[in-house]
Amino acid sequence: MNIDIEVSWKNLLKTEFEKPYFSSLINFVKQEYKEHTCYPKGKNIFKAFELTPFDQVKVVLLGQDPYHGAGQAMGLCFSVPNGIVYPPSLRNIIVELKNDTGIELKSGDLTPWAKQGVFLLNATLTVRAHQAGSHQKKGWETFTDSIIYKISEEKEHIVFILWGSYAHQKINLIDTRKHFIIKSVHPSPLSAHRGFFGSKPFTRTNEYLTSKKIEPIQW
């Protein structure tokens, strides 16, 4: 199966693409995009991989589902295109970023982070419009779990940022002896005041990277 994905990821994941579950997943996704409005646009499903090649990954920030509203999803977790109103979780991320670092983002487009090695990975890479979770348990999670595991196995000194109980479940895929885990509650308005605000994920990420003589992220 010819998957249009950045070459370093294609080489890493070629055995995954050959597994039966992945073939079933792609057939499901193609049918969904044919019969329904789905997000992100087909060309952006693997956008995170395009912007952050495997050898450039420094940080893995894990989301769950793409945004399911019109114009929001762009293939990068938590990110929205320039000019789109910030979804609530992104708004809280931007608040914490300013409180943590003094940096005030002027756009919800997190492409500059991705280009510096922040791999903005959703556990599920597609969704049907206005139906949160509609493409869960179809195979995407198997695929993205394998990615998290491969990053953990083949690299060292990666910062894994895990927000919320869903992301916390991924710790069993990560070798915590050679990577750095940042955990907190999710930035959603339902939970942000219970430990996301004040958790300082951005400065903690850069302190760790600097301690390993890795170029920090310009948030």
ROSE-4610 file (N, C-alpha, C; in Angstrom, 1 decimal, always signed):
// ROSE-4610
residu = [M/M/M/N/N/N/I/I/I/D/D/D/I/I/I/E/E/E/V/V/V/S/S/S/W/W/W/K/K/K/N/N/N/L/L/L/L/L/L/K/K/K/T/T/T/E/E/E/F/F/F/E/E/E/K/K/K/P/P/P/Y/Y/Y/F/F/F/S/S/S/S/S/S/L/L/L/I/I/I/N/N/N/F/F/F/V/V/V/K/K/K/Q/Q/Q/E/E/E/Y/Y/Y/K/K/K/E/E/E/H/H/H/T/T/T/C/C/C/Y/Y/Y/P/P/P/K/K/K/G/G/G/K/K/K/N/N/N/I/I/I/F/F/F/K/K/K/A/A/A/F/F/F/E/E/E/L/L/L/T/T/T/P/P/P/F/F/F/D/D/D/Q/Q/Q/V/V/V/K/K/K/V/V/V/V/V/V/L/L/L/L/L/L/G/G/G/Q/Q/Q/D/D/D/P/P/P/Y/Y/Y/H/H/H/G/G/G/A/A/A/G/G/G/Q/Q/Q/A/A/A/M/M/M/G/G/G/L/L/L/C/C/C/F/F/F/S/S/S/V/V/V/P/P/P/N/N/N/G/G/G/I/I/I/V/V/V/Y/Y/Y/P/P/P/P/P/P/S/S/S/L/L/L/R/R/R/N/N/N/I/I/I/I/I/I/V/V/V/E/E/E/L/L/L/K/K/K/N/N/N/D/D/D/T/T/T/G/G/G/I/I/I/E/E/E/L/L/L/K/K/K/S/S/S/G/G/G/D/D/D/L/L/L/T/T/T/P/P/P/W/W/W/A/A/A/K/K/K/Q/Q/Q/G/G/G/V/V/V/F/F/F/L/L/L/L/L/L/N/N/N/A/A/A/T/T/T/L/L/L/T/T/T/V/V/V/R/R/R/A/A/A/H/H/H/Q/Q/Q/A/A/A/G/G/G/S/S/S/H/H/H/Q/Q/Q/K/K/K/K/K/K/G/G/G/W/W/W/E/E/E/T/T/T/F/F/F/T/T/T/D/D/D/S/S/S/I/I/I/I/I/I/Y/Y/Y/K/K/K/I/I/I/S/S/S/E/E/E/E/E/E/K/K/K/E/E/E/H/H/H/I/I/I/V/V/V/F/F/F/I/I/I/L/L/L/W/W/W/G/G/G/S/S/S/Y/Y/Y/A/A/A/H/H/H/Q/Q/Q/K/K/K/I/I/I/N/N/N/L/L/L/I/I/I/D/D/D/T/T/T/R/R/R/K/K/K/H/H/H/F/F/F/I/I/I/I/I/I/K/K/K/S/S/S/V/V/V/H/H/H/P/P/P/S/S/S/P/P/P/L/L/L/S/S/S/A/A/A/H/H/H/R/R/R/G/G/G/F/F/F/F/F/F/G/G/G/S/S/S/K/K/K/P/P/P/F/F/F/T/T/T/R/R/R/T/T/T/N/N/N/E/E/E/Y/Y/Y/L/L/L/T/T/T/S/S/S/K/K/K/K/K/K/I/I/I/E/E/E/P/P/P/I/I/I/Q/Q/Q/W/W/W]
num = [1/1/1/2/2/2/3/3/3/4/4/4/5/5/5/6/6/6/7/7/7/8/8/8/9/9/9/10/10/10/11/11/11/12/12/12/13/13/13/14/14/14/15/15/15/16/16/16/17/17/17/18/18/18/19/19/19/20/20/20/21/21/21/22/22/22/23/23/23/24/24/24/25/25/25/26/26/26/27/27/27/28/28/28/29/29/29/30/30/30/31/31/31/32/32/32/33/33/33/34/34/34/35/35/35/36/36/36/37/37/37/38/38/38/39/39/39/40/40/40/41/41/41/42/42/42/43/43/43/44/44/44/45/45/45/46/46/46/47/47/47/48/48/48/49/49/49/50/50/50/51/51/51/52/52/52/53/53/53/54/54/54/55/55/55/56/56/56/57/57/57/58/58/58/59/59/59/60/60/60/61/61/61/62/62/62/63/63/63/64/64/64/65/65/65/66/66/66/67/67/67/68/68/68/69/69/69/70/70/70/71/71/71/72/72/72/73/73/73/74/74/74/75/75/75/76/76/76/77/77/77/78/78/78/79/79/79/80/80/80/81/81/81/82/82/82/83/83/83/84/84/84/85/85/85/86/86/86/87/87/87/88/88/88/89/89/89/90/90/90/91/91/91/92/92/92/93/93/93/94/94/94/95/95/95/96/96/96/97/97/97/98/98/98/99/99/99/100/100/100/101/101/101/102/102/102/103/103/103/104/104/104/105/105/105/106/106/106/107/107/107/108/108/108/109/109/109/110/110/110/111/111/111/112/112/112/113/113/113/114/114/114/115/115/115/116/116/116/117/117/117/118/118/118/119/119/119/120/120/120/121/121/121/122/122/122/123/123/123/124/124/124/125/125/125/126/126/126/127/127/127/128/128/128/129/129/129/130/130/130/131/131/131/132/132/132/133/133/133/134/134/134/135/135/135/136/136/136/137/137/137/138/138/138/139/139/139/140/140/140/141/141/141/142/142/142/143/143/143/144/144/144/145/145/145/146/146/146/147/147/147/148/148/148/149/149/149/150/150/150/151/151/151/152/152/152/153/153/153/154/154/154/155/155/155/156/156/156/157/157/157/158/158/158/159/159/159/160/160/160/161/161/161/162/162/162/163/163/163/164/164/164/165/165/165/166/166/166/167/167/167/168/168/168/169/169/169/170/170/170/171/171/171/172/172/172/173/173/173/174/174/174/175/175/175/176/176/176/177/177/177/178/178/178/179/179/179/180/180/180/181/181/181/182/182/182/183/183/183/184/184/184/185/185/185/186/186/186/187/187/187/188/188/188/189/189/189/190/190/190/191/191/191/192/192/192/193/193/193/194/194/194/195/195/195/196/196/196/197/197/197/198/198/198/199/199/199/200/200/200/201/201/201/202/202/202/203/203/203/204/204/204/205/205/205/206/206/206/207/207/207/208/208/208/209/209/209/210/210/210/211/211/211/212/212/212/213/213/213/214/214/214/215/215/215/216/216/216/217/217/217/218/218/218/219/219/219]
x = [+0.8/+0.0/+0.9/+0.6/+1.5/+0.8/+1.5/+1.0/+1.9/+1.2/+1.9/+2.3/+3.5/+4.0/+5.5/+6.0/+7.4/+8.3/+9.4/+10.2/+10.8/+11.2/+11.8/+10.8/+9.6/+8.5/+8.1/+8.1/+7.7/+8.7/+10.0/+11.0/+10.8/+10.5/+10.3/+9.0/+8.0/+6.7/+6.3/+7.2/+6.8/+6.2/+6.7/+6.1/+4.7/+4.4/+3.1/+2.1/+2.5/+1.6/+1.2/+2.0/+1.7/+0.8/+0.5/-0.4/-1.8/-2.6/-4.0/-4.8/-4.6/-5.4/-5.3/-4.1/-3.9/-4.6/-4.6/-5.3/-6.8/-7.4/-8.8/-9.0/-8.1/-8.2/-8.3/-7.4/-7.4/-8.6/-9.1/-10.4/-11.5/-11.6/-12.6/-12.5/-11.3/-11.1/-11.5/-11.1/-11.5/-13.0/-13.7/-15.1/-15.8/-15.2/-15.8/-15.6/-14.5/-14.2/-15.1/-15.4/-16.3/-17.7/-18.2/-19.6/-20.0/-19.0/-19.2/-18.2/-18.5/-17.5/-16.6/-15.3/-14.4/-13.2/-12.6/-11.4/-10.3/-9.0/-8.7/-8.8/-8.5/-8.5/-7.5/-7.8/-7.0/-5.5/-5.2/-3.7/-3.1/-3.9/-3.3/-3.3/-3.8/-3.9/-2.6/-1.5/-0.2/+0.7/+0.1/+0.8/+1.8/+1.5/+2.5/+3.8/+3.7/+4.8/+5.6/+4.9/+5.6/+6.4/+5.9/+6.6/+7.6/+7.5/+8.5/+9.0/+10.0/+10.6/+11.1/+11.2/+11.5/+12.9/+13.9/+15.2/+15.2/+14.1/+14.1/+13.2/+12.6/+11.7/+12.4/+12.0/+12.6/+11.5/+10.3/+9.1/+8.0/+7.2/+6.0/+4.8/+4.0/+2.8/+1.6/+0.9/-0.2/-1.5/-2.3/-3.7/-4.6/-5.9/-6.7/-7.4/-8.2/-9.0/-8.7/-8.8/-8.8/-10.0/-9.9/-11.1/-12.1/-13.4/-14.5/-15.3/-14.9/-15.7/-15.0/-15.8/-15.3/-14.1/-13.1/-11.9/-10.9/-11.2/-10.3/-9.1/-9.4/-8.4/-7.4/-6.1/-5.0/-4.0/-4.3/-3.3/-2.3/-2.4/-1.5/-2.3/-2.1/-2.9/-2.9/-4.1/-4.4/-4.2/-3.7/-3.4/-4.6/-4.8/-5.8/-5.2/-5.7/-5.1/-5.2/-4.3/-4.4/-5.7/-6.3/-7.5/-8.7/-8.5/-9.6/-9.7/-10.9/-11.1/-10.5/-9.8/-9.2/-10.2/-10.1/-11.0/-10.6/-11.4/-11.2/-9.9/-9.5/-8.3/-7.1/-7.1/-6.0/-5.9/-7.0/-7.0/-6.3/-6.5/-5.9/-4.4/-4.0/-2.6/-1.9/-2.5/-1.9/-1.8/-2.8/-2.7/-1.6/-1.4/-0.4/+1.0/+1.1/+2.4/+2.8/+1.9/+2.2/+2.6/+1.8/+2.2/+3.5/+3.8/+5.0/+6.3/+6.1/+7.3/+7.3/+6.1/+6.0/+5.7/+5.7/+5.4/+3.9/+3.5/+2.1/+1.9/+1.3/+1.1/+0.1/+0.4/-0.4/-1.3/-1.1/-1.9/-2.0/-3.1/-3.3/-2.7/-2.0/-1.3/+0.1/+0.2/+1.4/+2.5/+2.4/+3.4/+4.8/+5.1/+6.5/+7.0/+6.1/+6.6/+7.0/+6.1/+6.3/+7.6/+8.0/+9.2/+10.4/+10.3/+11.4/+11.6/+10.7/+10.8/+9.8/+8.7/+7.6/+6.6/+6.5/+5.7/+4.3/+3.4/+2.0/+1.1/+1.0/+0.4/-1.0/-2.0/-3.3/-3.3/-3.9/-4.0/-4.9/-5.9/-6.8/-6.6/-6.3/-5.9/-7.0/-8.2/-9.3/-10.6/-11.6/-12.9/-14.0/-15.2/-16.3/-16.8/-17.2/-17.6/-18.6/-18.4/-19.3/-19.7/-18.8/-19.0/-17.7/-17.5/-16.3/-16.1/-14.9/-14.6/-15.2/-15.7/-16.4/-15.4/-14.1/-13.1/-12.2/-12.6/-11.9/-12.2/-11.2/-11.3/-11.5/-10.9/-11.0/-9.6/-8.6/-7.2/-6.2/-6.7/-5.7/-4.9/-5.6/-4.8/-3.8/-4.0/-3.0/-1.8/-2.1/-1.0/-0.2/-0.9/-0.2/+0.5/-0.1/+0.6/+2.0/+2.0/+3.2/+4.2/+3.8/+4.7/+5.3/+4.5/+5.0/+6.0/+5.7/+6.7/+8.0/+7.9/+9.1/+9.9/+9.3/+10.1/+10.8/+10.1/+10.7/+11.9/+11.7/+12.7/+13.9/+13.7/+14.8/+15.5/+14.9/+15.5/+15.8/+16.4/+16.6/+16.5/+16.2/+16.1/+14.9/+13.8/+12.6/+11.7/+11.1/+10.1/+8.7/+8.0/+6.7/+5.7/+4.9/+3.9/+2.6/+2.1/+0.9/-0.2/-1.2/-2.2/-3.5/-4.0/-5.2/-5.1/-6.1/-6.1/-5.9/-6.4/-6.3/-4.8/-4.1/-2.7/-1.9/-2.3/-1.5/-1.4/-2.4/-2.4/-1.3/-0.7/+0.4/+1.7/+1.8/+3.1/+3.7/+2.8/+3.3/+4.0/+3.9/+4.6/+6.0/+6.3/+7.5/+8.5/+9.8/+10.8/+11.2/+10.7/+10.9/+12.3/+13.1/+14.5/+15.3/+14.9/+15.7/+15.0/+13.7/+13.0/+12.4/+11.9/+11.3/+9.8/+9.0/+7.6/+7.1/+6.2/+5.5/+4.0/+3.5/+2.1/+1.3/+0.1/-0.9/-2.3/-3.2/-4.6/-4.7/-5.8/-6.0/-6.2/-5.8/-6.1/-7.5/-8.4/-9.8/-10.4/-11.3/-11.9/-12.5/-12.8/-13.4/-12.4/-11.1/-10.0/-8.8/-8.7/-7.4/-7.1/-8.1/-7.9/-7.5/-7.5/-7.1/-5.7/-4.9/-3.4/-2.8/-3.5/-2.9/-2.2/-3.0/-2.5/-1.4/-0.3/+0.8/+1.8/+1.5/+2.3/+3.6/+3.7/+4.9/+5.5/+4.7/+5.3/+6.3/+6.2/+7.1/+8.5/+8.6/+9.9/+10.5/+9.7/+10.3/+10.8/+10.1/+10.6/+12.0/+12.1/+13.4/+14.5/+14.2/+15.2/+15.8/+14.9/+15.3/+16.2/+15.7/+16.4/+17.8/+17.8/+19.1/+20.1/+19.5/+20.4/+21.0/+20.4/+20.9/+21.6/+21.9/+22.6/+21.9/+20.5/+19.7/+19.1/+19.1/+18.5/+17.1/+16.8/+15.5/+14.5/+13.2/+12.2/+11.9/+11.8/+11.4/+9.9/+9.3/+7.8/+7.2]
y = [-1.2/+0.0/+1.2/+2.2/+3.4/+4.5/+4.7/+5.8/+7.0/+8.2/+9.4/+10.0/+9.6/+10.1/+10.4/+11.3/+11.7/+10.5/+10.6/+9.4/+8.7/+9.5/+8.9/+8.1/+8.6/+7.9/+6.7/+6.8/+5.7/+4.5/+4.8/+3.8/+3.1/+3.9/+3.4/+2.5/+2.9/+2.3/+1.3/+1.0/+0.2/-1.1/-1.8/-3.1/-2.8/-1.7/-1.4/-1.2/-0.6/-0.4/-1.7/-2.7/-4.0/-4.9/-4.5/-5.3/-5.2/-6.3/-6.3/-5.2/-4.9/-3.9/-2.5/-2.3/-1.0/-0.9/-2.0/-2.0/-1.8/-2.4/-2.2/-0.8/-0.2/+1.2/+2.1/+2.0/+2.9/+2.7/+1.5/+1.3/+2.0/+1.9/+2.6/+4.1/+4.7/+6.1/+6.6/+5.9/+6.3/+6.3/+5.3/+5.3/+6.4/+6.7/+7.8/+9.2/+9.4/+10.6/+10.7/+9.6/+9.6/+9.9/+9.4/+9.4/+10.6/+11.1/+12.1/+13.2/+14.4/+15.4/+14.9/+14.9/+14.4/+15.4/+15.4/+16.3/+15.5/+16.0/+17.1/+16.8/+17.7/+17.4/+16.3/+15.5/+14.3/+14.5/+15.7/+16.0/+16.3/+16.6/+16.9/+15.8/+14.6/+13.5/+13.3/+13.3/+13.0/+14.2/+15.4/+16.7/+16.7/+16.1/+16.1/+15.4/+14.3/+13.6/+14.4/+15.1/+15.9/+17.0/+17.7/+18.8/+18.4/+17.2/+16.7/+15.4/+15.3/+14.0/+13.3/+12.0/+11.1/+11.5/+11.9/+12.2/+13.5/+14.3/+15.7/+15.7/+14.6/+14.6/+14.8/+15.8/+16.1/+16.0/+16.3/+16.3/+15.6/+14.8/+14.3/+14.8/+15.6/+16.1/+15.3/+14.6/+13.7/+14.3/+14.3/+14.6/+13.4/+13.5/+12.3/+12.3/+13.3/+13.3/+14.6/+14.7/+16.0/+16.8/+18.1/+18.9/+18.5/+18.6/+18.1/+19.3/+20.5/+21.7/+22.1/+22.8/+23.3/+24.1/+23.8/+24.7/+24.6/+23.7/+23.7/+22.7/+21.5/+20.4/+20.7/+20.5/+20.7/+19.7/+18.6/+17.5/+17.6/+18.6/+18.8/+18.9/+18.1/+18.1/+19.5/+19.9/+21.1/+22.4/+22.2/+23.4/+23.7/+25.0/+25.4/+26.4/+26.5/+27.4/+28.9/+29.7/+31.1/+31.7/+32.5/+33.2/+32.4/+31.1/+30.4/+30.7/+30.8/+31.0/+29.9/+30.2/+29.1/+28.2/+26.9/+26.0/+26.1/+25.8/+26.0/+25.4/+24.2/+23.6/+24.4/+24.8/+25.6/+26.9/+27.5/+28.8/+28.6/+27.5/+27.3/+27.0/+26.3/+26.1/+27.4/+28.3/+29.6/+30.4/+30.3/+31.0/+30.4/+29.1/+28.5/+28.8/+28.9/+29.2/+30.6/+31.6/+32.9/+33.0/+32.3/+32.3/+31.6/+30.6/+29.8/+30.5/+31.1/+31.6/+33.1/+33.7/+35.1/+35.3/+34.2/+34.2/+34.3/+35.2/+35.3/+35.0/+33.8/+33.4/+34.3/+34.6/+35.5/+34.7/+33.4/+32.5/+31.1/+30.4/+29.1/+28.0/+28.5/+27.6/+27.2/+25.9/+25.5/+24.9/+25.2/+24.8/+25.1/+26.3/+26.6/+25.7/+25.2/+24.2/+22.9/+22.4/+21.2/+21.2/+22.4/+22.5/+22.5/+22.7/+22.6/+21.2/+20.3/+19.0/+18.6/+19.4/+19.0/+18.2/+16.9/+16.0/+16.1/+16.7/+17.0/+15.9/+14.8/+13.6/+13.4/+13.3/+12.8/+11.3/+10.7/+9.2/+8.7/+9.5/+9.2/+10.3/+10.0/+11.0/+11.6/+11.0/+11.5/+11.5/+12.2/+12.3/+12.7/+12.3/+12.7/+14.1/+15.0/+16.3/+16.3/+17.1/+17.3/+16.0/+15.0/+13.7/+13.3/+13.9/+13.6/+12.1/+11.6/+10.2/+9.2/+9.7/+8.8/+7.9/+8.2/+7.3/+6.6/+6.6/+5.9/+4.4/+3.6/+2.1/+1.5/+2.2/+1.6/+1.2/+1.4/+1.1/+2.2/+3.4/+4.5/+4.4/+4.0/+3.9/+2.8/+1.7/+0.7/+1.3/+2.1/+2.7/+3.7/+4.6/+5.6/+5.1/+4.0/+3.3/+2.8/+2.2/+1.7/+2.8/+4.0/+5.1/+5.5/+5.7/+6.1/+5.1/+3.8/+2.7/+2.8/+3.0/+3.1/+4.3/+5.4/+6.6/+6.3/+5.7/+5.3/+4.4/+3.4/+2.3/+2.9/+3.7/+4.0/+5.3/+6.1/+7.4/+7.5/+8.5/+8.8/+10.3/+10.6/+11.9/+12.7/+12.0/+12.6/+13.0/+14.2/+14.7/+14.2/+13.5/+13.1/+13.9/+14.7/+15.6/+14.9/+14.4/+13.6/+14.4/+14.9/+15.7/+14.9/+14.6/+14.0/+12.5/+11.8/+10.4/+9.5/+9.9/+9.1/+9.1/+10.2/+10.3/+9.5/+9.6/+8.9/+7.4/+6.9/+5.4/+5.0/+6.0/+5.6/+5.5/+5.7/+5.6/+4.2/+3.2/+1.8/+1.5/+2.5/+2.3/+3.0/+3.7/+4.5/+4.0/+4.0/+3.6/+4.8/+4.9/+6.0/+6.2/+5.2/+5.3/+6.2/+6.3/+7.1/+8.3/+8.5/+9.7/+10.4/+11.6/+12.5/+12.6/+12.3/+12.4/+13.6/+14.4/+15.5/+15.1/+15.0/+14.6/+15.7/+15.9/+16.7/+16.4/+17.0/+16.9/+17.6/+17.4/+17.9/+19.4/+20.2/+21.6/+22.0/+21.0/+21.3/+22.2/+23.1/+23.9/+23.0/+21.8/+20.9/+20.5/+20.6/+20.1/+21.0/+22.0/+22.8/+23.4/+23.8/+24.4/+23.4/+22.1/+21.0/+20.6/+21.4/+21.0/+21.2/+21.7/+22.0/+23.4/+24.3/+25.7/+25.6/+26.1/+26.1/+24.9/+24.0/+22.8/+23.0/+24.2/+24.7/+23.6/+23.1/+22.1/+22.6/+23.9/+24.5/+24.7/+25.3/+25.5/+24.2/+23.3/+22.0/+21.2/+21.3/+20.7/+21.2/+22.5/+23.1/+22.9/+22.9/+22.6/+21.2/+20.2/+18.8/+18.8/+19.4/+19.3/+20.0/+21.1/+21.8/+20.9/+20.2/+19.4/+18.3/+17.9/+16.8/+17.4/+18.7/+19.4/+19.3/+19.4/+19.5/+20.9/+21.4/+22.8/+22.9/+23.8/+24.0/+24.5/+24.4/+24.8/+26.3/+27.0/+28.4/+28.5/+28.4/+28.4/+29.7]
z = [+0.0/+0.0/+0.0/-0.9/-1.0/-0.2/+1.0/+1.9/+1.7/+1.4/+1.2/+2.5/+3.0/+4.3/+4.2/+5.0/+4.9/+5.0/+4.2/+3.9/+5.2/+6.2/+7.3/+8.1/+8.2/+8.8/+8.0/+6.7/+5.8/+6.0/+6.1/+6.3/+7.7/+8.7/+10.1/+10.2/+9.4/+9.6/+8.5/+7.6/+6.5/+6.9/+7.9/+8.3/+8.9/+9.5/+10.1/+8.9/+7.8/+6.7/+6.0/+6.3/+5.6/+6.5/+7.7/+8.5/+8.1/+8.3/+7.9/+8.5/+9.8/+10.5/+9.7/+9.2/+8.6/+7.3/+6.5/+5.3/+5.5/+6.6/+7.0/+7.4/+8.1/+8.5/+7.4/+6.4/+5.3/+4.4/+4.3/+3.5/+4.3/+5.6/+6.4/+6.2/+6.3/+6.1/+4.7/+3.7/+2.3/+2.2/+2.7/+2.6/+3.4/+4.6/+5.4/+4.6/+4.0/+3.3/+2.1/+1.5/+0.3/+0.6/+1.8/+2.1/+3.1/+3.8/+4.8/+4.7/+5.4/+5.6/+6.7/+6.5/+7.6/+7.7/+8.8/+9.0/+9.6/+9.3/+8.5/+7.0/+6.2/+4.8/+4.5/+3.5/+3.2/+3.2/+2.5/+2.4/+3.7/+4.7/+6.0/+7.1/+6.7/+7.7/+8.3/+7.5/+8.0/+8.1/+8.4/+8.4/+9.5/+10.7/+11.8/+11.4/+10.6/+10.1/+9.1/+8.3/+7.2/+7.9/+8.9/+9.5/+10.5/+11.1/+12.1/+11.7/+10.8/+10.4/+11.7/+11.6/+12.7/+13.3/+12.5/+13.1/+13.8/+13.6/+14.2/+15.5/+15.9/+17.0/+18.3/+19.1/+20.4/+21.5/+21.1/+22.0/+21.4/+22.1/+21.6/+22.5/+21.8/+22.5/+22.0/+22.9/+22.4/+22.7/+21.6/+21.7/+21.4/+21.4/+21.3/+19.9/+19.6/+18.3/+17.6/+16.3/+15.6/+16.0/+15.9/+16.0/+15.0/+15.3/+14.4/+13.9/+14.2/+13.6/+12.3/+11.5/+10.2/+10.3/+9.5/+9.4/+10.5/+11.5/+12.7/+12.5/+12.2/+12.2/+11.1/+11.4/+10.4/+10.4/+11.1/+11.2/+12.3/+13.1/+14.3/+15.5/+16.5/+17.7/+18.4/+18.8/+19.5/+18.6/+17.4/+16.5/+15.6/+15.4/+14.4/+13.4/+12.2/+11.2/+11.7/+11.2/+11.6/+11.2/+12.2/+12.0/+12.5/+12.9/+13.5/+15.0/+15.5/+16.9/+17.7/+18.8/+19.6/+20.2/+20.0/+20.9/+22.3/+23.3/+24.7/+25.2/+24.8/+25.3/+24.8/+23.6/+23.0/+23.7/+24.0/+24.7/+26.1/+26.7/+28.0/+27.9/+26.8/+26.5/+26.4/+25.6/+25.4/+26.6/+27.5/+28.8/+29.7/+29.7/+30.5/+29.9/+28.6/+27.9/+28.4/+28.4/+28.8/+30.3/+31.1/+32.5/+32.8/+32.0/+32.2/+31.7/+30.5/+29.8/+29.5/+29.6/+29.2/+27.7/+27.0/+25.5/+25.3/+24.4/+24.0/+22.6/+22.3/+20.9/+20.2/+19.0/+18.2/+17.3/+17.2/+16.3/+17.0/+16.7/+17.1/+16.3/+15.2/+14.3/+15.0/+15.4/+16.1/+15.1/+13.9/+12.9/+13.3/+13.9/+14.3/+15.3/+16.2/+17.2/+16.4/+15.5/+14.8/+14.0/+13.4/+12.6/+13.5/+14.8/+15.7/+16.4/+16.1/+16.6/+17.6/+17.7/+18.6/+17.7/+18.0/+17.2/+17.8/+17.0/+17.5/+17.0/+17.8/+17.4/+18.0/+17.2/+17.8/+17.7/+18.7/+18.8/+17.7/+17.3/+16.1/+15.1/+13.9/+12.9/+12.1/+12.2/+11.4/+12.2/+11.8/+12.5/+11.5/+11.8/+11.0/+11.5/+10.6/+11.1/+12.2/+13.2/+14.3/+15.1/+14.9/+15.7/+16.4/+17.5/+18.3/+18.5/+18.3/+18.6/+17.5/+16.4/+15.4/+14.7/+14.7/+14.0/+15.0/+16.3/+17.3/+17.2/+17.6/+17.7/+16.3/+15.3/+13.9/+13.4/+14.3/+13.9/+14.1/+14.2/+14.3/+15.6/+16.7/+18.0/+18.0/+17.3/+17.1/+16.4/+15.3/+14.5/+15.4/+16.1/+16.8/+18.0/+18.6/+19.7/+19.2/+18.0/+17.5/+17.3/+16.9/+16.7/+18.0/+19.0/+20.3/+20.8/+20.6/+21.1/+20.3/+19.0/+18.1/+18.5/+18.7/+19.1/+20.4/+21.4/+22.7/+22.5/+21.6/+21.5/+20.7/+19.7/+18.8/+19.1/+20.0/+20.3/+21.8/+22.2/+23.6/+23.9/+25.2/+25.7/+25.0/+24.8/+24.2/+25.4/+25.2/+26.2/+25.7/+26.5/+26.2/+27.1/+26.5/+27.2/+27.1/+28.3/+28.4/+29.2/+28.6/+29.3/+29.3/+30.5/+30.7/+30.8/+31.3/+31.6/+30.4/+29.2/+28.0/+27.7/+27.7/+27.3/+28.4/+29.6/+30.7/+30.4/+29.8/+29.5/+28.6/+27.9/+26.9/+27.6/+28.9/+29.6/+29.4/+29.4/+29.3/+27.9/+27.0/+25.7/+25.7/+26.8/+26.8/+27.8/+27.5/+28.4/+29.2/+30.4/+31.3/+31.8/+31.6/+32.0/+31.1/+29.9/+29.0/+28.3/+28.8/+28.3/+29.5/+29.2/+30.3/+30.1/+31.1/+31.0/+31.8/+31.1/+31.8/+31.7/+32.9/+33.1/+33.8/+33.4/+34.1/+33.7/+34.3/+33.8/+32.4/+31.8/+30.4/+30.5/+29.4/+29.4/+29.2/+29.0/+28.8/+30.0/+29.7/+30.8/+31.9/+31.7/+32.7/+33.7/+33.4/+34.3/+34.5/+33.6/+33.6/+35.0/+35.8/+37.1/+38.1/+37.8/+38.7/+38.6/+37.9/+37.9/+36.5/+35.5/+34.3/+34.4/+34.9/+35.1/+36.2/+35.9/+36.9/+36.8/+35.8/+35.6/+34.9/+34.2/+33.6/+32.6/+31.7/+30.8/+29.8/+29.5/+28.5/+29.0/+30.2/+30.8/+31.2/+31.7/+32.1/+30.9/+29.8/+28.6/+28.2/+28.2/+27.8/+28.8/+30.1/+31.1/+30.8/+30.5/+30.3/+29.0/+27.9/+26.7/+26.8/+27.5/+27.7/+28.6/+29.5/+30.4/+29.6/+28.5/+27.6/+26.4/+26.5/+25.4/+24.1/+24.2/+23.0/+22.9/+21.7/+21.5/+22.0/+22.9/+23.4/+22.3/+22.7/+21.7/+21.9/+20.8/+20.9/+20.8/+22.0/+22.0/+21.5]
